[in-house]
Amino acid sequence: MLDRHMPTRHIPGMTLEQWLRDNGKTQSEFAEISGLDQPTISRLIREPHKRKPGWDVLTAIVRATDGKVTANDILGIEPLADD
């Protein structure tokens, strides 16, 4: 049984493009789900890590993907190595 107080471990590397493909969503559909505009979604997919999106964009993506795509994934931040 999973302890609800134990943090679950995130497996890094889920890109927004992968999430869209895995969930059968278009950029336009995701824009509607997330409340973001389609050009923003397109830019994040076309030029990952080139521009750093603001907190509002990050939180909208994390919420719309139920945490499957994290802020670290969007920003290209690798998790700290376990010792």
Phi and psi restraints in degrees (range 20) as a CNS / XPLOR table:
assign (resid 1 and name C) (resid 2 and name N)
       (resid 2 and name CA) (resid 2 and name C) 1.0 -80.2 20.0 2
assign (resid 2 and name N) (resid 2 and name CA)
       (resid 2 and name C) (resid 3 and name N) 1.0 127.2 20.0 2
assign (resid 2 and name C) (resid 3 and name N)
       (resid 3 and name CA) (resid 3 and name C) 1.0 -76.9 20.0 2
assign (resid 3 and name N) (resid 3 and name CA)
       (resid 3 and name C) (resid 4 and name N) 1.0 121.8 20.0 2
assign (resid 3 and name C) (resid 4 and name N)
       (resid 4 and name CA) (resid 4 and name C) 1.0 -67.6 20.0 2
assign (resid 4 and name N) (resid 4 and name CA)
       (resid 4 and name C) (resid 5 and name N) 1.0 -13.4 20.0 2
assign (resid 4 and name C) (resid 5 and name N)
       (resid 5 and name CA) (resid 5 and name C) 1.0 -91.4 20.0 2
assign (resid 5 and name N) (resid 5 and name CA)
       (resid 5 and name C) (resid 6 and name N) 1.0 -13.1 20.0 2
assign (resid 5 and name C) (resid 6 and name N)
       (resid 6 and name CA) (resid 6 and name C) 1.0 -83.7 20.0 2
assign (resid 6 and name N) (resid 6 and name CA)
       (resid 6 and name C) (resid 7 and name N) 1.0 131.0 20.0 2
assign (resid 6 and name C) (resid 7 and name N)
       (resid 7 and name CA) (resid 7 and name C) 1.0 -67.8 20.0 2
assign (resid 7 and name N) (resid 7 and name CA)
       (resid 7 and name C) (resid 8 and name N) 1.0 141.0 20.0 2
assign (resid 7 and name C) (resid 8 and name N)
       (resid 8 and name CA) (resid 8 and name C) 1.0 -83.9 20.0 2
assign (resid 8 and name N) (resid 8 and name CA)
       (resid 8 and name C) (resid 9 and name N) 1.0 149.7 20.0 2
assign (resid 8 and name C) (resid 9 and name N)
       (resid 9 and name CA) (resid 9 and name C) 1.0 -89.9 20.0 2
assign (resid 9 and name N) (resid 9 and name CA)
       (resid 9 and name C) (resid 10 and name N) 1.0 129.0 20.0 2
assign (resid 9 and name C) (resid 10 and name N)
       (resid 10 and name CA) (resid 10 and name C) 1.0 -87.9 20.0 2
assign (resid 10 and name N) (resid 10 and name CA)
       (resid 10 and name C) (resid 11 and name N) 1.0 133.7 20.0 2
assign (resid 10 and name C) (resid 11 and name N)
       (resid 11 and name CA) (resid 11 and name C) 1.0 -90.7 20.0 2
assign (resid 11 and name N) (resid 11 and name CA)
       (resid 11 and name C) (resid 12 and name N) 1.0 113.7 20.0 2
assign (resid 11 and name C) (resid 12 and name N)
       (resid 12 and name CA) (resid 12 and name C) 1.0 -69.4 20.0 2
assign (resid 12 and name N) (resid 12 and name CA)
       (resid 12 and name C) (resid 13 and name N) 1.0 159.2 20.0 2
assign (resid 12 and name C) (resid 13 and name N)
       (resid 13 and name CA) (resid 13 and name C) 1.0 108.8 20.0 2
assign (resid 13 and name N) (resid 13 and name CA)
       (resid 13 and name C) (resid 14 and name N) 1.0 4.4 20.0 2
assign (resid 13 and name C) (resid 14 and name N)
       (resid 14 and name CA) (resid 14 and name C) 1.0 -79.6 20.0 2
assign (resid 14 and name N) (resid 14 and name CA)
       (resid 14 and name C) (resid 15 and name N) 1.0 111.2 20.0 2
assign (resid 14 and name C) (resid 15 and name N)
       (resid 15 and name CA) (resid 15 and name C) 1.0 -85.8 20.0 2
assign (resid 15 and name N) (resid 15 and name CA)
       (resid 15 and name C) (resid 16 and name N) 1.0 161.8 20.0 2
assign (resid 15 and name C) (resid 16 and name N)
       (resid 16 and name CA) (resid 16 and name C) 1.0 -61.6 20.0 2
assign (resid 16 and name N) (resid 16 and name CA)
       (resid 16 and name C) (resid 17 and name N) 1.0 -39.5 20.0 2
assign (resid 16 and name C) (resid 17 and name N)
       (resid 17 and name CA) (resid 17 and name C) 1.0 -60.4 20.0 2
assign (resid 17 and name N) (resid 17 and name CA)
       (resid 17 and name C) (resid 18 and name N) 1.0 -43.5 20.0 2
assign (resid 17 and name C) (resid 18 and name N)
       (resid 18 and name CA) (resid 18 and name C) 1.0 -63.6 20.0 2
assign (resid 18 and name N) (resid 18 and name CA)
       (resid 18 and name C) (resid 19 and name N) 1.0 -41.8 20.0 2
assign (resid 18 and name C) (resid 19 and name N)
       (resid 19 and name CA) (resid 19 and name C) 1.0 -61.8 20.0 2
assign (resid 19 and name N) (resid 19 and name CA)
       (resid 19 and name C) (resid 20 and name N) 1.0 -44.7 20.0 2
assign (resid 19 and name C) (resid 20 and name N)
       (resid 20 and name CA) (resid 20 and name C) 1.0 -59.8 20.0 2
assign (resid 20 and name N) (resid 20 and name CA)
       (resid 20 and name C) (resid 21 and name N) 1.0 -46.4 20.0 2
assign (resid 20 and name C) (resid 21 and name N)
       (resid 21 and name CA) (resid 21 and name C) 1.0 -63.8 20.0 2
assign (resid 21 and name N) (resid 21 and name CA)
       (resid 21 and name C) (resid 22 and name N) 1.0 -46.9 20.0 2
assign (resid 21 and name C) (resid 22 and name N)
       (resid 22 and name CA) (resid 22 and name C) 1.0 -63.7 20.0 2
assign (resid 22 and name N) (resid 22 and name CA)
       (resid 22 and name C) (resid 23 and name N) 1.0 -28.8 20.0 2
assign (resid 22 and name C) (resid 23 and name N)
       (resid 23 and name CA) (resid 23 and name C) 1.0 -103.3 20.0 2
assign (resid 23 and name N) (resid 23 and name CA)
       (resid 23 and name C) (resid 24 and name N) 1.0 5.3 20.0 2
assign (resid 23 and name C) (resid 24 and name N)
       (resid 24 and name CA) (resid 24 and name C) 1.0 61.8 20.0 2
assign (resid 24 and name N) (resid 24 and name CA)
       (resid 24 and name C) (resid 25 and name N) 1.0 36.1 20.0 2
assign (resid 24 and name C) (resid 25 and name N)
       (resid 25 and name CA) (resid 25 and name C) 1.0 -110.1 20.0 2
assign (resid 25 and name N) (resid 25 and name CA)
       (resid 25 and name C) (resid 26 and name N) 1.0 145.1 20.0 2
assign (resid 25 and name C) (resid 26 and name N)
       (resid 26 and name CA) (resid 26 and name C) 1.0 -88.7 20.0 2
assign (resid 26 and name N) (resid 26 and name CA)
       (resid 26 and name C) (resid 27 and name N) 1.0 167.7 20.0 2
assign (resid 26 and name C) (resid 27 and name N)
       (resid 27 and name CA) (resid 27 and name C) 1.0 -60.8 20.0 2
assign (resid 27 and name N) (resid 27 and name CA)
       (resid 27 and name C) (resid 28 and name N) 1.0 -39.3 20.0 2
assign (resid 27 and name C) (resid 28 and name N)
       (resid 28 and name CA) (resid 28 and name C) 1.0 -65.1 20.0 2
assign (resid 28 and name N) (resid 28 and name CA)
       (resid 28 and name C) (resid 29 and name N) 1.0 -41.7 20.0 2
assign (resid 28 and name C) (resid 29 and name N)
       (resid 29 and name CA) (resid 29 and name C) 1.0 -64.0 20.0 2
assign (resid 29 and name N) (resid 29 and name CA)
       (resid 29 and name C) (resid 30 and name N) 1.0 -41.6 20.0 2
assign (resid 29 and name C) (resid 30 and name N)
       (resid 30 and name CA) (resid 30 and name C) 1.0 -66.9 20.0 2
assign (resid 30 and name N) (resid 30 and name CA)
       (resid 30 and name C) (resid 31 and name N) 1.0 -36.9 20.0 2
assign (resid 30 and name C) (resid 31 and name N)
       (resid 31 and name CA) (resid 31 and name C) 1.0 -58.6 20.0 2
assign (resid 31 and name N) (resid 31 and name CA)
       (resid 31 and name C) (resid 32 and name N) 1.0 -43.3 20.0 2
assign (resid 31 and name C) (resid 32 and name N)
       (resid 32 and name CA) (resid 32 and name C) 1.0 -65.4 20.0 2
assign (resid 32 and name N) (resid 32 and name CA)
       (resid 32 and name C) (resid 33 and name N) 1.0 -43.1 20.0 2
assign (resid 32 and name C) (resid 33 and name N)
       (resid 33 and name CA) (resid 33 and name C) 1.0 -63.8 20.0 2
assign (resid 33 and name N) (resid 33 and name CA)
       (resid 33 and name C) (resid 34 and name N) 1.0 -43.3 20.0 2
assign (resid 33 and name C) (resid 34 and name N)
       (resid 34 and name CA) (resid 34 and name C) 1.0 -87.6 20.0 2
assign (resid 34 and name N) (resid 34 and name CA)
       (resid 34 and name C) (resid 35 and name N) 1.0 -19.2 20.0 2
assign (resid 34 and name C) (resid 35 and name N)
       (resid 35 and name CA) (resid 35 and name C) 1.0 83.0 20.0 2
assign (resid 35 and name N) (resid 35 and name CA)
       (resid 35 and name C) (resid 36 and name N) 1.0 8.6 20.0 2
assign (resid 35 and name C) (resid 36 and name N)
       (resid 36 and name CA) (resid 36 and name C) 1.0 -95.6 20.0 2
assign (resid 36 and name N) (resid 36 and name CA)
       (resid 36 and name C) (resid 37 and name N) 1.0 165.5 20.0 2
assign (resid 36 and name C) (resid 37 and name N)
       (resid 37 and name CA) (resid 37 and name C) 1.0 -89.7 20.0 2
assign (resid 37 and name N) (resid 37 and name CA)
       (resid 37 and name C) (resid 38 and name N) 1.0 153.4 20.0 2
assign (resid 37 and name C) (resid 38 and name N)
       (resid 38 and name CA) (resid 38 and name C) 1.0 -60.8 20.0 2
assign (resid 38 and name N) (resid 38 and name CA)
       (resid 38 and name C) (resid 39 and name N) 1.0 -39.1 20.0 2
assign (resid 38 and name C) (resid 39 and name N)
       (resid 39 and name CA) (resid 39 and name C) 1.0 -60.6 20.0 2
assign (resid 39 and name N) (resid 39 and name CA)
       (resid 39 and name C) (resid 40 and name N) 1.0 -33.1 20.0 2
assign (resid 39 and name C) (resid 40 and name N)
       (resid 40 and name CA) (resid 40 and name C) 1.0 -65.3 20.0 2
assign (resid 40 and name N) (resid 40 and name CA)
       (resid 40 and name C) (resid 41 and name N) 1.0 -44.9 20.0 2
assign (resid 40 and name C) (resid 41 and name N)
       (resid 41 and name CA) (resid 41 and name C) 1.0 -60.7 20.0 2
assign (resid 41 and name N) (resid 41 and name CA)
       (resid 41 and name C) (resid 42 and name N) 1.0 -47.0 20.0 2
assign (resid 41 and name C) (resid 42 and name N)
       (resid 42 and name CA) (resid 42 and name C) 1.0 -59.5 20.0 2
assign (resid 42 and name N) (resid 42 and name CA)
       (resid 42 and name C) (resid 43 and name N) 1.0 -44.2 20.0 2
assign (resid 42 and name C) (resid 43 and name N)
       (resid 43 and name CA) (resid 43 and name C) 1.0 -63.6 20.0 2
assign (resid 43 and name N) (resid 43 and name CA)
       (resid 43 and name C) (resid 44 and name N) 1.0 -41.4 20.0 2
assign (resid 43 and name C) (resid 44 and name N)
       (resid 44 and name CA) (resid 44 and name C) 1.0 -64.8 20.0 2
assign (resid 44 and name N) (resid 44 and name CA)
       (resid 44 and name C) (resid 45 and name N) 1.0 -33.6 20.0 2
assign (resid 44 and name C) (resid 45 and name N)
       (resid 45 and name CA) (resid 45 and name C) 1.0 -78.5 20.0 2
assign (resid 45 and name N) (resid 45 and name CA)
       (resid 45 and name C) (resid 46 and name N) 1.0 -42.9 20.0 2
assign (resid 45 and name C) (resid 46 and name N)
       (resid 46 and name CA) (resid 46 and name C) 1.0 -70.6 20.0 2
assign (resid 46 and name N) (resid 46 and name CA)
       (resid 46 and name C) (resid 47 and name N) 1.0 -37.0 20.0 2
assign (resid 46 and name C) (resid 47 and name N)
       (resid 47 and name CA) (resid 47 and name C) 1.0 -128.7 20.0 2
assign (resid 47 and name N) (resid 47 and name CA)
       (resid 47 and name C) (resid 48 and name N) 1.0 63.0 20.0 2
assign (resid 47 and name C) (resid 48 and name N)
       (resid 48 and name CA) (resid 48 and name C) 1.0 -61.9 20.0 2
assign (resid 48 and name N) (resid 48 and name CA)
       (resid 48 and name C) (resid 49 and name N) 1.0 139.6 20.0 2
assign (resid 48 and name C) (resid 49 and name N)
       (resid 49 and name CA) (resid 49 and name C) 1.0 68.2 20.0 2
assign (resid 49 and name N) (resid 49 and name CA)
       (resid 49 and name C) (resid 50 and name N) 1.0 1.7 20.0 2
assign (resid 49 and name C) (resid 50 and name N)
       (resid 50 and name CA) (resid 50 and name C) 1.0 -75.9 20.0 2
assign (resid 50 and name N) (resid 50 and name CA)
       (resid 50 and name C) (resid 51 and name N) 1.0 -47.0 20.0 2
assign (resid 50 and name C) (resid 51 and name N)
       (resid 51 and name CA) (resid 51 and name C) 1.0 -117.2 20.0 2
assign (resid 51 and name N) (resid 51 and name CA)
       (resid 51 and name C) (resid 52 and name N) 1.0 143.0 20.0 2
assign (resid 51 and name C) (resid 52 and name N)
       (resid 52 and name CA) (resid 52 and name C) 1.0 -93.0 20.0 2
assign (resid 52 and name N) (resid 52 and name CA)
       (resid 52 and name C) (resid 53 and name N) 1.0 113.9 20.0 2
assign (resid 52 and name C) (resid 53 and name N)
       (resid 53 and name CA) (resid 53 and name C) 1.0 -68.4 20.0 2
assign (resid 53 and name N) (resid 53 and name CA)
       (resid 53 and name C) (resid 54 and name N) 1.0 156.3 20.0 2
assign (resid 53 and name C) (resid 54 and name N)
       (resid 54 and name CA) (resid 54 and name C) 1.0 -74.1 20.0 2
assign (resid 54 and name N) (resid 54 and name CA)
       (resid 54 and name C) (resid 55 and name N) 1.0 170.7 20.0 2
assign (resid 54 and name C) (resid 55 and name N)
       (resid 55 and name CA) (resid 55 and name C) 1.0 -58.6 20.0 2
assign (resid 55 and name N) (resid 55 and name CA)
       (resid 55 and name C) (resid 56 and name N) 1.0 -38.1 20.0 2
assign (resid 55 and name C) (resid 56 and name N)
       (resid 56 and name CA) (resid 56 and name C) 1.0 -63.5 20.0 2
assign (resid 56 and name N) (resid 56 and name CA)
       (resid 56 and name C) (resid 57 and name N) 1.0 -38.9 20.0 2
assign (resid 56 and name C) (resid 57 and name N)
       (resid 57 and name CA) (resid 57 and name C) 1.0 -69.8 20.0 2
assign (resid 57 and name N) (resid 57 and name CA)
       (resid 57 and name C) (resid 58 and name N) 1.0 -45.3 20.0 2
assign (resid 57 and name C) (resid 58 and name N)
       (resid 58 and name CA) (resid 58 and name C) 1.0 -58.2 20.0 2
assign (resid 58 and name N) (resid 58 and name CA)
       (resid 58 and name C) (resid 59 and name N) 1.0 -49.5 20.0 2
assign (resid 58 and name C) (resid 59 and name N)
       (resid 59 and name CA) (resid 59 and name C) 1.0 -66.1 20.0 2
assign (resid 59 and name N) (resid 59 and name CA)
       (resid 59 and name C) (resid 60 and name N) 1.0 -35.4 20.0 2
assign (resid 59 and name C) (resid 60 and name N)
       (resid 60 and name CA) (resid 60 and name C) 1.0 -63.2 20.0 2
assign (resid 60 and name N) (resid 60 and name CA)
       (resid 60 and name C) (resid 61 and name N) 1.0 -41.3 20.0 2
assign (resid 60 and name C) (resid 61 and name N)
       (resid 61 and name CA) (resid 61 and name C) 1.0 -69.3 20.0 2
assign (resid 61 and name N) (resid 61 and name CA)
       (resid 61 and name C) (resid 62 and name N) 1.0 -45.8 20.0 2
assign (resid 61 and name C) (resid 62 and name N)
       (resid 62 and name CA) (resid 62 and name C) 1.0 -59.7 20.0 2
assign (resid 62 and name N) (resid 62 and name CA)
       (resid 62 and name C) (resid 63 and name N) 1.0 -45.1 20.0 2
assign (resid 62 and name C) (resid 63 and name N)
       (resid 63 and name CA) (resid 63 and name C) 1.0 -65.9 20.0 2
assign (resid 63 and name N) (resid 63 and name CA)
       (resid 63 and name C) (resid 64 and name N) 1.0 -43.7 20.0 2
assign (resid 63 and name C) (resid 64 and name N)
       (resid 64 and name CA) (resid 64 and name C) 1.0 -67.2 20.0 2
assign (resid 64 and name N) (resid 64 and name CA)
       (resid 64 and name C) (resid 65 and name N) 1.0 -25.8 20.0 2
assign (resid 64 and name C) (resid 65 and name N)
       (resid 65 and name CA) (resid 65 and name C) 1.0 -100.1 20.0 2
assign (resid 65 and name N) (resid 65 and name CA)
       (resid 65 and name C) (resid 66 and name N) 1.0 10.3 20.0 2
assign (resid 65 and name C) (resid 66 and name N)
       (resid 66 and name CA) (resid 66 and name C) 1.0 53.2 20.0 2
assign (resid 66 and name N) (resid 66 and name CA)
       (resid 66 and name C) (resid 67 and name N) 1.0 36.9 20.0 2
assign (resid 66 and name C) (resid 67 and name N)
       (resid 67 and name CA) (resid 67 and name C) 1.0 80.3 20.0 2
assign (resid 67 and name N) (resid 67 and name CA)
       (resid 67 and name C) (resid 68 and name N) 1.0 3.0 20.0 2
assign (resid 67 and name C) (resid 68 and name N)
       (resid 68 and name CA) (resid 68 and name C) 1.0 -69.1 20.0 2
assign (resid 68 and name N) (resid 68 and name CA)
       (resid 68 and name C) (resid 69 and name N) 1.0 -35.2 20.0 2
assign (resid 68 and name C) (resid 69 and name N)
       (resid 69 and name CA) (resid 69 and name C) 1.0 -106.7 20.0 2
assign (resid 69 and name N) (resid 69 and name CA)
       (resid 69 and name C) (resid 70 and name N) 1.0 118.1 20.0 2
assign (resid 69 and name C) (resid 70 and name N)
       (resid 70 and name CA) (resid 70 and name C) 1.0 -97.9 20.0 2
assign (resid 70 and name N) (resid 70 and name CA)
       (resid 70 and name C) (resid 71 and name N) 1.0 167.6 20.0 2
assign (resid 70 and name C) (resid 71 and name N)
       (resid 71 and name CA) (resid 71 and name C) 1.0 -59.0 20.0 2
assign (resid 71 and name N) (resid 71 and name CA)
       (resid 71 and name C) (resid 72 and name N) 1.0 -39.3 20.0 2
assign (resid 71 and name C) (resid 72 and name N)
       (resid 72 and name CA) (resid 72 and name C) 1.0 -62.0 20.0 2
assign (resid 72 and name N) (resid 72 and name CA)
       (resid 72 and name C) (resid 73 and name N) 1.0 -39.5 20.0 2
assign (resid 72 and name C) (resid 73 and name N)
       (resid 73 and name CA) (resid 73 and name C) 1.0 -62.4 20.0 2
assign (resid 73 and name N) (resid 73 and name CA)
       (resid 73 and name C) (resid 74 and name N) 1.0 -43.9 20.0 2
assign (resid 73 and name C) (resid 74 and name N)
       (resid 74 and name CA) (resid 74 and name C) 1.0 -66.9 20.0 2
assign (resid 74 and name N) (resid 74 and name CA)
       (resid 74 and name C) (resid 75 and name N) 1.0 -40.0 20.0 2
assign (resid 74 and name C) (resid 75 and name N)
       (resid 75 and name CA) (resid 75 and name C) 1.0 -85.0 20.0 2
assign (resid 75 and name N) (resid 75 and name CA)
       (resid 75 and name C) (resid 76 and name N) 1.0 -9.5 20.0 2
assign (resid 75 and name C) (resid 76 and name N)
       (resid 76 and name CA) (resid 76 and name C) 1.0 76.3 20.0 2
assign (resid 76 and name N) (resid 76 and name CA)
       (resid 76 and name C) (resid 77 and name N) 1.0 29.7 20.0 2
assign (resid 76 and name C) (resid 77 and name N)
       (resid 77 and name CA) (resid 77 and name C) 1.0 -93.9 20.0 2
assign (resid 77 and name N) (resid 77 and name CA)
       (resid 77 and name C) (resid 78 and name N) 1.0 121.8 20.0 2
assign (resid 77 and name C) (resid 78 and name N)
       (resid 78 and name CA) (resid 78 and name C) 1.0 -79.6 20.0 2
assign (resid 78 and name N) (resid 78 and name CA)
       (resid 78 and name C) (resid 79 and name N) 1.0 142.8 20.0 2
assign (resid 78 and name C) (resid 79 and name N)
       (resid 79 and name CA) (resid 79 and name C) 1.0 -67.7 20.0 2
assign (resid 79 and name N) (resid 79 and name CA)
       (resid 79 and name C) (resid 80 and name N) 1.0 155.6 20.0 2
assign (resid 79 and name C) (resid 80 and name N)
       (resid 80 and name CA) (resid 80 and name C) 1.0 -65.9 20.0 2
assign (resid 80 and name N) (resid 80 and name CA)
       (resid 80 and name C) (resid 81 and name N) 1.0 142.3 20.0 2
assign (resid 80 and name C) (resid 81 and name N)
       (resid 81 and name CA) (resid 81 and name C) 1.0 -71.2 20.0 2
assign (resid 81 and name N) (resid 81 and name CA)
       (resid 81 and name C) (resid 82 and name N) 1.0 141.1 20.0 2
assign (resid 81 and name C) (resid 82 and name N)
       (resid 82 and name CA) (resid 82 and name C) 1.0 -75.4 20.0 2
assign (resid 82 and name N) (resid 82 and name CA)
       (resid 82 and name C) (resid 83 and name N) 1.0 139.2 20.0 2
